[in-house]
Amino acid sequence: MYRLLLVSTLLIVLYFLLRQIFRTIRSPQIDEQGASGDHDQMVLDQVCQTFVPRRTALSKEIGGQLHYFCSSACMATFEKRHSATPT
């Protein structure tokens, strides 16, 4: 009787341990910023209106706001437009 109880307890513990291991393997890793998959977020290029992954986008702070661009040409175009508009 005690053997059956011991074996069933060990099986239950093993089940919960394996379940926890598979959950950590399947879940996305948390980066140093504390957000999961933050670099995979899509951001909008204000010039050509395309979405770009944040990890590959060029970024520049203009007018106190952070803007993302798909290329250096789009960044230069945005800077020209922003400097041409009166503030």
PDB file of N, CA, C and O in Angstrom:
ATOM      1  N   MET A   1       0.819  -1.189   0.000  1.00  0.00           N
ATOM      2  CA  MET A   1       0.000   0.000   0.000  1.00  0.00           C
ATOM      3  C   MET A   1       0.874   1.269   0.000  1.00  0.00           C
ATOM      4  O   MET A   1       0.600   2.225  -0.726  1.00  0.00           O
ATOM      5  N   TYR A   2       1.933   1.254   0.833  1.00  0.00           N
ATOM      6  CA  TYR A   2       2.822   2.398   0.906  1.00  0.00           C
ATOM      7  C   TYR A   2       3.603   2.588  -0.395  1.00  0.00           C
ATOM      8  O   TYR A   2       3.886   3.718  -0.792  1.00  0.00           O
ATOM      9  N   ARG A   3       3.944   1.504  -1.043  1.00  0.00           N
ATOM     10  CA  ARG A   3       4.645   1.593  -2.315  1.00  0.00           C
ATOM     11  C   ARG A   3       3.780   2.275  -3.363  1.00  0.00           C
ATOM     12  O   ARG A   3       4.266   3.128  -4.105  1.00  0.00           O
ATOM     13  N   LEU A   4       2.538   1.918  -3.431  1.00  0.00           N
ATOM     14  CA  LEU A   4       1.608   2.528  -4.381  1.00  0.00           C
ATOM     15  C   LEU A   4       1.466   4.027  -4.110  1.00  0.00           C
ATOM     16  O   LEU A   4       1.454   4.829  -5.044  1.00  0.00           O
ATOM     17  N   LEU A   5       1.362   4.396  -2.865  1.00  0.00           N
ATOM     18  CA  LEU A   5       1.256   5.800  -2.477  1.00  0.00           C
ATOM     19  C   LEU A   5       2.542   6.550  -2.840  1.00  0.00           C
ATOM     20  O   LEU A   5       2.490   7.664  -3.360  1.00  0.00           O
ATOM     21  N   LEU A   6       3.681   5.940  -2.564  1.00  0.00           N
ATOM     22  CA  LEU A   6       4.962   6.562  -2.877  1.00  0.00           C
ATOM     23  C   LEU A   6       5.151   6.725  -4.393  1.00  0.00           C
ATOM     24  O   LEU A   6       5.579   7.783  -4.856  1.00  0.00           O
ATOM     25  N   VAL A   7       4.839   5.696  -5.148  1.00  0.00           N
ATOM     26  CA  VAL A   7       4.971   5.754  -6.607  1.00  0.00           C
ATOM     27  C   VAL A   7       4.026   6.789  -7.194  1.00  0.00           C
ATOM     28  O   VAL A   7       4.423   7.544  -8.082  1.00  0.00           O
ATOM     29  N   SER A   8       2.809   6.845  -6.730  1.00  0.00           N
ATOM     30  CA  SER A   8       1.855   7.831  -7.254  1.00  0.00           C
ATOM     31  C   SER A   8       2.279   9.252  -6.904  1.00  0.00           C
ATOM     32  O   SER A   8       2.106  10.158  -7.719  1.00  0.00           O
ATOM     33  N   THR A   9       2.825   9.465  -5.723  1.00  0.00           N
ATOM     34  CA  THR A   9       3.321  10.785  -5.331  1.00  0.00           C
ATOM     35  C   THR A   9       4.501  11.190  -6.210  1.00  0.00           C
ATOM     36  O   THR A   9       4.578  12.333  -6.662  1.00  0.00           O
ATOM     37  N   LEU A  10       5.411  10.265  -6.452  1.00  0.00           N
ATOM     38  CA  LEU A  10       6.550  10.552  -7.318  1.00  0.00           C
ATOM     39  C   LEU A  10       6.118  10.848  -8.750  1.00  0.00           C
ATOM     40  O   LEU A  10       6.688  11.724  -9.401  1.00  0.00           O
ATOM     41  N   LEU A  11       5.135  10.141  -9.234  1.00  0.00           N
ATOM     42  CA  LEU A  11       4.624  10.407 -10.581  1.00  0.00           C
ATOM     43  C   LEU A  11       3.978  11.785 -10.678  1.00  0.00           C
ATOM     44  O   LEU A  11       4.132  12.480 -11.683  1.00  0.00           O
ATOM     45  N   ILE A  12       3.270  12.170  -9.652  1.00  0.00           N
ATOM     46  CA  ILE A  12       2.637  13.499  -9.646  1.00  0.00           C
ATOM     47  C   ILE A  12       3.704  14.585  -9.630  1.00  0.00           C
ATOM     48  O   ILE A  12       3.605  15.562 -10.373  1.00  0.00           O
ATOM     49  N   VAL A  13       4.710  14.425  -8.802  1.00  0.00           N
ATOM     50  CA  VAL A  13       5.802  15.403  -8.737  1.00  0.00           C
ATOM     51  C   VAL A  13       6.530  15.471 -10.080  1.00  0.00           C
ATOM     52  O   VAL A  13       6.852  16.558 -10.562  1.00  0.00           O
ATOM     53  N   LEU A  14       6.786  14.325 -10.675  1.00  0.00           N
ATOM     54  CA  LEU A  14       7.438  14.277 -11.981  1.00  0.00           C
ATOM     55  C   LEU A  14       6.599  14.970 -13.048  1.00  0.00           C
ATOM     56  O   LEU A  14       7.138  15.682 -13.895  1.00  0.00           O
ATOM     57  N   TYR A  15       5.296  14.770 -13.014  1.00  0.00           N
ATOM     58  CA  TYR A  15       4.392  15.420 -13.964  1.00  0.00           C
ATOM     59  C   TYR A  15       4.502  16.941 -13.861  1.00  0.00           C
ATOM     60  O   TYR A  15       4.637  17.622 -14.878  1.00  0.00           O
ATOM     61  N   PHE A  16       4.446  17.482 -12.631  1.00  0.00           N
ATOM     62  CA  PHE A  16       4.506  18.927 -12.470  1.00  0.00           C
ATOM     63  C   PHE A  16       5.873  19.492 -12.845  1.00  0.00           C
ATOM     64  O   PHE A  16       5.955  20.595 -13.386  1.00  0.00           O
ATOM     65  N   LEU A  17       6.928  18.768 -12.570  1.00  0.00           N
ATOM     66  CA  LEU A  17       8.258  19.230 -12.974  1.00  0.00           C
ATOM     67  C   LEU A  17       8.402  19.269 -14.494  1.00  0.00           C
ATOM     68  O   LEU A  17       8.903  20.246 -15.052  1.00  0.00           O
ATOM     69  N   LEU A  18       7.966  18.216 -15.149  1.00  0.00           N
ATOM     70  CA  LEU A  18       8.044  18.193 -16.616  1.00  0.00           C
ATOM     71  C   LEU A  18       7.160  19.267 -17.248  1.00  0.00           C
ATOM     72  O   LEU A  18       7.542  19.883 -18.243  1.00  0.00           O
ATOM     73  N   ARG A  19       6.004  19.484 -16.680  1.00  0.00           N
ATOM     74  CA  ARG A  19       5.117  20.524 -17.192  1.00  0.00           C
ATOM     75  C   ARG A  19       5.762  21.898 -17.080  1.00  0.00           C
ATOM     76  O   ARG A  19       5.657  22.710 -17.998  1.00  0.00           O
ATOM     77  N   GLN A  20       6.427  22.162 -15.964  1.00  0.00           N
ATOM     78  CA  GLN A  20       7.102  23.448 -15.779  1.00  0.00           C
ATOM     79  C   GLN A  20       8.267  23.597 -16.753  1.00  0.00           C
ATOM     80  O   GLN A  20       8.489  24.685 -17.284  1.00  0.00           O
ATOM     81  N   ILE A  21       9.002  22.532 -16.990  1.00  0.00           N
ATOM     82  CA  ILE A  21      10.126  22.584 -17.927  1.00  0.00           C
ATOM     83  C   ILE A  21       9.632  22.879 -19.340  1.00  0.00           C
ATOM     84  O   ILE A  21      10.225  23.699 -20.040  1.00  0.00           O
ATOM     85  N   PHE A  22       8.567  22.231 -19.764  1.00  0.00           N
ATOM     86  CA  PHE A  22       8.041  22.471 -21.108  1.00  0.00           C
ATOM     87  C   PHE A  22       7.463  23.867 -21.255  1.00  0.00           C
ATOM     88  O   PHE A  22       7.541  24.454 -22.334  1.00  0.00           O
ATOM     89  N   ARG A  23       6.892  24.402 -20.205  1.00  0.00           N
ATOM     90  CA  ARG A  23       6.377  25.780 -20.266  1.00  0.00           C
ATOM     91  C   ARG A  23       7.505  26.782 -20.436  1.00  0.00           C
ATOM     92  O   ARG A  23       7.373  27.739 -21.199  1.00  0.00           O
ATOM     93  N   THR A  24       8.611  26.575 -19.737  1.00  0.00           N
ATOM     94  CA  THR A  24       9.720  27.524 -19.870  1.00  0.00           C
ATOM     95  C   THR A  24      10.389  27.405 -21.233  1.00  0.00           C
ATOM     96  O   THR A  24      10.899  28.394 -21.759  1.00  0.00           O
ATOM     97  N   ILE A  25      10.392  26.224 -21.802  1.00  0.00           N
ATOM     98  CA  ILE A  25      10.968  26.051 -23.139  1.00  0.00           C
ATOM     99  C   ILE A  25      10.086  26.706 -24.194  1.00  0.00           C
ATOM    100  O   ILE A  25      10.592  27.359 -25.107  1.00  0.00           O
ATOM    101  N   ARG A  26       8.780  26.539 -24.078  1.00  0.00           N
ATOM    102  CA  ARG A  26       7.840  27.084 -25.064  1.00  0.00           C
ATOM    103  C   ARG A  26       7.666  28.580 -24.962  1.00  0.00           C
ATOM    104  O   ARG A  26       7.461  29.233 -25.985  1.00  0.00           O
ATOM    105  N   SER A  27       7.736  29.148 -23.792  1.00  0.00           N
ATOM    106  CA  SER A  27       7.468  30.572 -23.622  1.00  0.00           C
ATOM    107  C   SER A  27       8.624  31.396 -24.158  1.00  0.00           C
ATOM    108  O   SER A  27       9.772  30.955 -24.098  1.00  0.00           O
ATOM    109  N   PRO A  28       8.342  32.602 -24.690  1.00  0.00           N
ATOM    110  CA  PRO A  28       9.411  33.462 -25.200  1.00  0.00           C
ATOM    111  C   PRO A  28      10.281  33.960 -24.055  1.00  0.00           C
ATOM    112  O   PRO A  28       9.818  34.145 -22.930  1.00  0.00           O
ATOM    113  N   GLN A  29      11.532  34.168 -24.366  1.00  0.00           N
ATOM    114  CA  GLN A  29      12.471  34.624 -23.361  1.00  0.00           C
ATOM    115  C   GLN A  29      12.254  36.114 -23.094  1.00  0.00           C
ATOM    116  O   GLN A  29      11.924  36.876 -24.003  1.00  0.00           O
ATOM    117  N   ILE A  30      12.441  36.511 -21.858  1.00  0.00           N
ATOM    118  CA  ILE A  30      12.315  37.908 -21.466  1.00  0.00           C
ATOM    119  C   ILE A  30      13.693  38.556 -21.620  1.00  0.00           C
ATOM    120  O   ILE A  30      14.685  38.066 -21.081  1.00  0.00           O
ATOM    121  N   ASP A  31      13.739  39.672 -22.369  1.00  0.00           N
ATOM    122  CA  ASP A  31      15.027  40.325 -22.565  1.00  0.00           C
ATOM    123  C   ASP A  31      15.328  41.253 -21.401  1.00  0.00           C
ATOM    124  O   ASP A  31      14.560  41.325 -20.442  1.00  0.00           O
ATOM    125  N   GLU A  32      16.449  41.966 -21.484  1.00  0.00           N
ATOM    126  CA  GLU A  32      16.886  42.793 -20.368  1.00  0.00           C
ATOM    127  C   GLU A  32      15.965  43.977 -20.114  1.00  0.00           C
ATOM    128  O   GLU A  32      16.014  44.555 -19.028  1.00  0.00           O
ATOM    129  N   GLN A  33      15.127  44.362 -21.074  1.00  0.00           N
ATOM    130  CA  GLN A  33      14.189  45.453 -20.858  1.00  0.00           C
ATOM    131  C   GLN A  33      12.952  44.990 -20.116  1.00  0.00           C
ATOM    132  O   GLN A  33      12.160  45.818 -19.667  1.00  0.00           O
ATOM    133  N   GLY A  34      12.768  43.707 -19.978  1.00  0.00           N
ATOM    134  CA  GLY A  34      11.629  43.183 -19.249  1.00  0.00           C
ATOM    135  C   GLY A  34      10.417  42.946 -20.122  1.00  0.00           C
ATOM    136  O   GLY A  34       9.378  42.512 -19.624  1.00  0.00           O
ATOM    137  N   ALA A  35      10.521  43.217 -21.397  1.00  0.00           N
ATOM    138  CA  ALA A  35       9.388  43.001 -22.306  1.00  0.00           C
ATOM    139  C   ALA A  35       9.688  41.824 -23.199  1.00  0.00           C
ATOM    140  O   ALA A  35      10.785  41.704 -23.744  1.00  0.00           O
ATOM    141  N   SER A  36       8.736  40.981 -23.341  1.00  0.00           N
ATOM    142  CA  SER A  36       8.972  39.803 -24.161  1.00  0.00           C
ATOM    143  C   SER A  36       8.710  40.145 -25.616  1.00  0.00           C
ATOM    144  O   SER A  36       7.636  40.642 -25.955  1.00  0.00           O
ATOM    145  N   GLY A  37       9.683  39.882 -26.478  1.00  0.00           N
ATOM    146  CA  GLY A  37       9.530  40.111 -27.903  1.00  0.00           C
ATOM    147  C   GLY A  37       9.435  41.569 -28.285  1.00  0.00           C
ATOM    148  O   GLY A  37       8.837  41.898 -29.310  1.00  0.00           O
ATOM    149  N   ASP A  38      10.011  42.459 -27.484  1.00  0.00           N
ATOM    150  CA  ASP A  38       9.922  43.891 -27.753  1.00  0.00           C
ATOM    151  C   ASP A  38      10.610  44.266 -29.058  1.00  0.00           C
ATOM    152  O   ASP A  38      10.169  45.186 -29.747  1.00  0.00           O
ATOM    153  N   HIS A  39      11.680  43.569 -29.402  1.00  0.00           N
ATOM    154  CA  HIS A  39      12.413  43.889 -30.626  1.00  0.00           C
ATOM    155  C   HIS A  39      11.684  43.388 -31.864  1.00  0.00           C
ATOM    156  O   HIS A  39      12.000  43.826 -32.971  1.00  0.00           O
ATOM    157  N   ASP A  40      10.732  42.495 -31.718  1.00  0.00           N
ATOM    158  CA  ASP A  40       9.973  41.995 -32.855  1.00  0.00           C
ATOM    159  C   ASP A  40       8.740  42.840 -33.136  1.00  0.00           C
ATOM    160  O   ASP A  40       7.997  42.549 -34.073  1.00  0.00           O
ATOM    161  N   GLN A  41       8.511  43.863 -32.356  1.00  0.00           N
ATOM    162  CA  GLN A  41       7.361  44.727 -32.560  1.00  0.00           C
ATOM    163  C   GLN A  41       7.544  45.517 -33.854  1.00  0.00           C
ATOM    164  O   GLN A  41       8.638  45.993 -34.156  1.00  0.00           O
ATOM    165  N   MET A  42       6.458  45.647 -34.608  1.00  0.00           N
ATOM    166  CA  MET A  42       6.520  46.382 -35.866  1.00  0.00           C
ATOM    167  C   MET A  42       6.269  47.871 -35.599  1.00  0.00           C
ATOM    168  O   MET A  42       5.362  48.233 -34.850  1.00  0.00           O
ATOM    169  N   VAL A  43       7.082  48.720 -36.220  1.00  0.00           N
ATOM    170  CA  VAL A  43       6.942  50.167 -36.082  1.00  0.00           C
ATOM    171  C   VAL A  43       6.715  50.775 -37.459  1.00  0.00           C
ATOM    172  O   VAL A  43       7.136  50.212 -38.470  1.00  0.00           O
ATOM    173  N   LEU A  44       6.055  51.913 -37.494  1.00  0.00           N
ATOM    174  CA  LEU A  44       5.681  52.561 -38.746  1.00  0.00           C
ATOM    175  C   LEU A  44       6.729  53.576 -39.170  1.00  0.00           C
ATOM    176  O   LEU A  44       7.134  54.429 -38.381  1.00  0.00           O
ATOM    177  N   ASP A  45       7.164  53.482 -40.413  1.00  0.00           N
ATOM    178  CA  ASP A  45       8.023  54.491 -41.023  1.00  0.00           C
ATOM    179  C   ASP A  45       7.107  55.628 -41.472  1.00  0.00           C
ATOM    180  O   ASP A  45       6.189  55.409 -42.263  1.00  0.00           O
ATOM    181  N   GLN A  46       7.350  56.831 -40.978  1.00  0.00           N
ATOM    182  CA  GLN A  46       6.475  57.970 -41.258  1.00  0.00           C
ATOM    183  C   GLN A  46       6.580  58.469 -42.699  1.00  0.00           C
ATOM    184  O   GLN A  46       5.674  59.155 -43.174  1.00  0.00           O
ATOM    185  N   VAL A  47       7.650  58.146 -43.393  1.00  0.00           N
ATOM    186  CA  VAL A  47       7.851  58.655 -44.746  1.00  0.00           C
ATOM    187  C   VAL A  47       7.166  57.760 -45.765  1.00  0.00           C
ATOM    188  O   VAL A  47       6.297  58.217 -46.508  1.00  0.00           O
ATOM    189  N   CYS A  48       7.545  56.498 -45.808  1.00  0.00           N
ATOM    190  CA  CYS A  48       7.004  55.614 -46.848  1.00  0.00           C
ATOM    191  C   CYS A  48       5.832  54.768 -46.347  1.00  0.00           C
ATOM    192  O   CYS A  48       5.304  53.936 -47.084  1.00  0.00           O
ATOM    193  N   GLN A  49       5.431  54.981 -45.100  1.00  0.00           N
ATOM    194  CA  GLN A  49       4.249  54.323 -44.521  1.00  0.00           C
ATOM    195  C   GLN A  49       4.344  52.792 -44.538  1.00  0.00           C
ATOM    196  O   GLN A  49       3.342  52.108 -44.750  1.00  0.00           O
ATOM    197  N   THR A  50       5.529  52.267 -44.318  1.00  0.00           N
ATOM    198  CA  THR A  50       5.701  50.814 -44.227  1.00  0.00           C
ATOM    199  C   THR A  50       6.014  50.442 -42.787  1.00  0.00           C
ATOM    200  O   THR A  50       6.547  51.250 -42.026  1.00  0.00           O
ATOM    201  N   PHE A  51       5.679  49.214 -42.424  1.00  0.00           N
ATOM    202  CA  PHE A  51       5.988  48.711 -41.095  1.00  0.00           C
ATOM    203  C   PHE A  51       7.300  47.952 -41.146  1.00  0.00           C
ATOM    204  O   PHE A  51       7.545  47.169 -42.063  1.00  0.00           O
ATOM    205  N   VAL A  52       8.140  48.195 -40.149  1.00  0.00           N
ATOM    206  CA  VAL A  52       9.476  47.626 -40.079  1.00  0.00           C
ATOM    207  C   VAL A  52       9.664  47.009 -38.687  1.00  0.00           C
ATOM    208  O   VAL A  52       9.199  47.588 -37.705  1.00  0.00           O
ATOM    209  N   PRO A  53      10.328  45.856 -38.572  1.00  0.00           N
ATOM    210  CA  PRO A  53      10.625  45.329 -37.237  1.00  0.00           C
ATOM    211  C   PRO A  53      11.520  46.299 -36.473  1.00  0.00           C
ATOM    212  O   PRO A  53      12.474  46.835 -37.036  1.00  0.00           O
ATOM    213  N   ARG A  54      11.226  46.523 -35.219  1.00  0.00           N
ATOM    214  CA  ARG A  54      11.974  47.498 -34.422  1.00  0.00           C
ATOM    215  C   ARG A  54      13.462  47.164 -34.366  1.00  0.00           C
ATOM    216  O   ARG A  54      14.293  48.072 -34.325  1.00  0.00           O
ATOM    217  N   ARG A  55      13.810  45.886 -34.363  1.00  0.00           N
ATOM    218  CA  ARG A  55      15.226  45.516 -34.243  1.00  0.00           C
ATOM    219  C   ARG A  55      16.031  45.904 -35.479  1.00  0.00           C
ATOM    220  O   ARG A  55      17.247  46.072 -35.383  1.00  0.00           O
ATOM    221  N   THR A  56      15.378  46.052 -36.650  1.00  0.00           N
ATOM    222  CA  THR A  56      16.104  46.415 -37.872  1.00  0.00           C
ATOM    223  C   THR A  56      15.880  47.870 -38.276  1.00  0.00           C
ATOM    224  O   THR A  56      16.552  48.367 -39.180  1.00  0.00           O
ATOM    225  N   ALA A  57      14.958  48.551 -37.630  1.00  0.00           N
ATOM    226  CA  ALA A  57      14.633  49.930 -38.000  1.00  0.00           C
ATOM    227  C   ALA A  57      15.709  50.895 -37.510  1.00  0.00           C
ATOM    228  O   ALA A  57      16.339  50.678 -36.475  1.00  0.00           O
ATOM    229  N   LEU A  58      15.898  51.950 -38.268  1.00  0.00           N
ATOM    230  CA  LEU A  58      16.758  53.047 -37.840  1.00  0.00           C
ATOM    231  C   LEU A  58      15.908  53.978 -36.986  1.00  0.00           C
ATOM    232  O   LEU A  58      14.746  54.223 -37.310  1.00  0.00           O
ATOM    233  N   SER A  59      16.462  54.492 -35.919  1.00  0.00           N
ATOM    234  CA  SER A  59      15.682  55.373 -35.049  1.00  0.00           C
ATOM    235  C   SER A  59      16.445  56.665 -34.805  1.00  0.00           C
ATOM    236  O   SER A  59      17.675  56.694 -34.770  1.00  0.00           O
ATOM    237  N   LYS A  60      15.679  57.723 -34.638  1.00  0.00           N
ATOM    238  CA  LYS A  60      16.272  59.028 -34.352  1.00  0.00           C
ATOM    239  C   LYS A  60      15.255  59.850 -33.578  1.00  0.00           C
ATOM    240  O   LYS A  60      14.061  59.834 -33.875  1.00  0.00           O
ATOM    241  N   GLU A  61      15.754  60.571 -32.578  1.00  0.00           N
ATOM    242  CA  GLU A  61      14.889  61.444 -31.806  1.00  0.00           C
ATOM    243  C   GLU A  61      14.856  62.805 -32.483  1.00  0.00           C
ATOM    244  O   GLU A  61      15.879  63.477 -32.620  1.00  0.00           O
ATOM    245  N   ILE A  62      13.675  63.191 -32.896  1.00  0.00           N
ATOM    246  CA  ILE A  62      13.484  64.461 -33.596  1.00  0.00           C
ATOM    247  C   ILE A  62      12.326  65.182 -32.921  1.00  0.00           C
ATOM    248  O   ILE A  62      11.224  64.645 -32.808  1.00  0.00           O
ATOM    249  N   GLY A  63      12.589  66.393 -32.480  1.00  0.00           N
ATOM    250  CA  GLY A  63      11.538  67.177 -31.830  1.00  0.00           C
ATOM    251  C   GLY A  63      11.068  66.559 -30.516  1.00  0.00           C
ATOM    252  O   GLY A  63       9.907  66.717 -30.138  1.00  0.00           O
ATOM    253  N   GLY A  64      11.953  65.863 -29.825  1.00  0.00           N
ATOM    254  CA  GLY A  64      11.601  65.256 -28.547  1.00  0.00           C
ATOM    255  C   GLY A  64      10.825  63.956 -28.667  1.00  0.00           C
ATOM    256  O   GLY A  64      10.348  63.422 -27.665  1.00  0.00           O
ATOM    257  N   GLN A  65      10.694  63.447 -29.873  1.00  0.00           N
ATOM    258  CA  GLN A  65       9.960  62.211 -30.107  1.00  0.00           C
ATOM    259  C   GLN A  65      10.847  61.233 -30.874  1.00  0.00           C
ATOM    260  O   GLN A  65      11.602  61.630 -31.761  1.00  0.00           O
ATOM    261  N   LEU A  66      10.747  59.950 -30.523  1.00  0.00           N
ATOM    262  CA  LEU A  66      11.539  58.933 -31.187  1.00  0.00           C
ATOM    263  C   LEU A  66      10.790  58.444 -32.418  1.00  0.00           C
ATOM    264  O   LEU A  66       9.649  57.992 -32.323  1.00  0.00           O
ATOM    265  N   HIS A  67      11.440  58.540 -33.577  1.00  0.00           N
ATOM    266  CA  HIS A  67      10.850  58.110 -34.839  1.00  0.00           C
ATOM    267  C   HIS A  67      11.673  56.956 -35.401  1.00  0.00           C
ATOM    268  O   HIS A  67      12.887  56.890 -35.210  1.00  0.00           O
ATOM    269  N   TYR A  68      10.988  56.043 -36.101  1.00  0.00           N
ATOM    270  CA  TYR A  68      11.637  54.881 -36.698  1.00  0.00           C
ATOM    271  C   TYR A  68      11.536  54.962 -38.218  1.00  0.00           C
ATOM    272  O   TYR A  68      10.540  55.433 -38.766  1.00  0.00           O
ATOM    273  N   PHE A  69      12.601  54.489 -38.895  1.00  0.00           N
ATOM    274  CA  PHE A  69      12.658  54.560 -40.346  1.00  0.00           C
ATOM    275  C   PHE A  69      13.174  53.248 -40.914  1.00  0.00           C
ATOM    276  O   PHE A  69      13.928  52.528 -40.261  1.00  0.00           O
ATOM    277  N   CYS A  70      12.751  52.942 -42.158  1.00  0.00           N
ATOM    278  CA  CYS A  70      13.188  51.700 -42.803  1.00  0.00           C
ATOM    279  C   CYS A  70      14.558  51.862 -43.442  1.00  0.00           C
ATOM    280  O   CYS A  70      15.262  50.873 -43.642  1.00  0.00           O
ATOM    281  N   SER A  71      14.951  53.096 -43.768  1.00  0.00           N
ATOM    282  CA  SER A  71      16.248  53.320 -44.417  1.00  0.00           C
ATOM    283  C   SER A  71      16.768  54.705 -44.063  1.00  0.00           C
ATOM    284  O   SER A  71      16.042  55.536 -43.519  1.00  0.00           O
ATOM    285  N   SER A  72      18.035  54.937 -44.380  1.00  0.00           N
ATOM    286  CA  SER A  72      18.627  56.251 -44.116  1.00  0.00           C
ATOM    287  C   SER A  72      18.048  57.306 -45.058  1.00  0.00           C
ATOM    288  O   SER A  72      18.019  58.488 -44.715  1.00  0.00           O
ATOM    289  N   ALA A  73      17.585  56.892 -46.246  1.00  0.00           N
ATOM    290  CA  ALA A  73      16.962  57.845 -47.170  1.00  0.00           C
ATOM    291  C   ALA A  73      15.645  58.364 -46.590  1.00  0.00           C
ATOM    292  O   ALA A  73      15.351  59.556 -46.681  1.00  0.00           O
ATOM    293  N   CYS A  74      14.865  57.479 -46.000  1.00  0.00           N
ATOM    294  CA  CYS A  74      13.610  57.909 -45.382  1.00  0.00           C
ATOM    295  C   CYS A  74      13.889  58.818 -44.183  1.00  0.00           C
ATOM    296  O   CYS A  74      13.155  59.777 -43.943  1.00  0.00           O
ATOM    297  N   MET A  75      14.944  58.515 -43.438  1.00  0.00           N
ATOM    298  CA  MET A  75      15.292  59.358 -42.295  1.00  0.00           C
ATOM    299  C   MET A  75      15.682  60.758 -42.760  1.00  0.00           C
ATOM    300  O   MET A  75      15.276  61.750 -42.154  1.00  0.00           O
ATOM    301  N   ALA A  76      16.470  60.842 -43.836  1.00  0.00           N
ATOM    302  CA  ALA A  76      16.891  62.139 -44.364  1.00  0.00           C
ATOM    303  C   ALA A  76      15.696  62.919 -44.902  1.00  0.00           C
ATOM    304  O   ALA A  76      15.604  64.130 -44.699  1.00  0.00           O
ATOM    305  N   THR A  77      14.787  62.239 -45.581  1.00  0.00           N
ATOM    306  CA  THR A  77      13.581  62.898 -46.099  1.00  0.00           C
ATOM    307  C   THR A  77      12.739  63.452 -44.954  1.00  0.00           C
ATOM    308  O   THR A  77      12.241  64.575 -45.040  1.00  0.00           O
ATOM    309  N   PHE A  78      12.577  62.684 -43.896  1.00  0.00           N
ATOM    310  CA  PHE A  78      11.791  63.138 -42.747  1.00  0.00           C
ATOM    311  C   PHE A  78      12.459  64.339 -42.084  1.00  0.00           C
ATOM    312  O   PHE A  78      11.783  65.295 -41.704  1.00  0.00           O
ATOM    313  N   GLU A  79      13.793  64.290 -41.945  1.00  0.00           N
ATOM    314  CA  GLU A  79      14.506  65.417 -41.348  1.00  0.00           C
ATOM    315  C   GLU A  79      14.351  66.686 -42.183  1.00  0.00           C
ATOM    316  O   GLU A  79      14.205  67.778 -41.633  1.00  0.00           O
ATOM    317  N   LYS A  80      14.381  66.547 -43.520  1.00  0.00           N
ATOM    318  CA  LYS A  80      14.190  67.709 -44.399  1.00  0.00           C
ATOM    319  C   LYS A  80      12.793  68.277 -44.225  1.00  0.00           C
ATOM    320  O   LYS A  80      12.624  69.491 -44.106  1.00  0.00           O
ATOM    321  N   ARG A  81      11.781  67.399 -44.209  1.00  0.00           N
ATOM    322  CA  ARG A  81      10.392  67.854 -44.033  1.00  0.00           C
ATOM    323  C   ARG A  81      10.201  68.527 -42.673  1.00  0.00           C
ATOM    324  O   ARG A  81       9.525  69.550 -42.564  1.00  0.00           O
ATOM    325  N   HIS A  82      10.808  67.937 -41.636  1.00  0.00           N
ATOM    326  CA  HIS A  82      10.631  68.459 -40.284  1.00  0.00           C
ATOM    327  C   HIS A  82      11.343  69.801 -40.109  1.00  0.00           C
ATOM    328  O   HIS A  82      10.841  70.681 -39.410  1.00  0.00           O
ATOM    329  N   SER A  83      12.506  69.962 -40.739  1.00  0.00           N
ATOM    330  CA  SER A  83      13.227  71.222 -40.618  1.00  0.00           C
ATOM    331  C   SER A  83      12.592  72.323 -41.472  1.00  0.00           C
ATOM    332  O   SER A  83      12.761  73.507 -41.181  1.00  0.00           O
ATOM    333  N   ALA A  84      11.861  71.936 -42.527  1.00  0.00           N
ATOM    334  CA  ALA A  84      11.222  72.916 -43.412  1.00  0.00           C
ATOM    335  C   ALA A  84       9.944  73.470 -42.793  1.00  0.00           C
ATOM    336  O   ALA A  84       9.542  74.587 -43.120  1.00  0.00           O
ATOM    337  N   THR A  85       9.304  72.722 -41.913  1.00  0.00           N
ATOM    338  CA  THR A  85       8.056  73.198 -41.307  1.00  0.00           C
ATOM    339  C   THR A  85       8.379  74.135 -40.164  1.00  0.00           C
ATOM    340  O   THR A  85       9.242  73.836 -39.339  1.00  0.00           O
ATOM    341  N   PRO A  86       7.682  75.289 -40.104  1.00  0.00           N
ATOM    342  CA  PRO A  86       7.943  76.233 -39.014  1.00  0.00           C
ATOM    343  C   PRO A  86       7.378  75.686 -37.698  1.00  0.00           C
ATOM    344  O   PRO A  86       6.328  75.043 -37.667  1.00  0.00           O
ATOM    345  N   THR A  87       8.116  75.966 -36.606  1.00  0.00           N
ATOM    346  CA  THR A  87       7.666  75.502 -35.291  1.00  0.00           C
ATOM    347  C   THR A  87       7.128  76.604 -34.445  1.00  0.00           C
ATOM    348  O   THR A  87       6.711  76.365 -33.312  1.00  0.00           O
TER     349      THR A  87
END
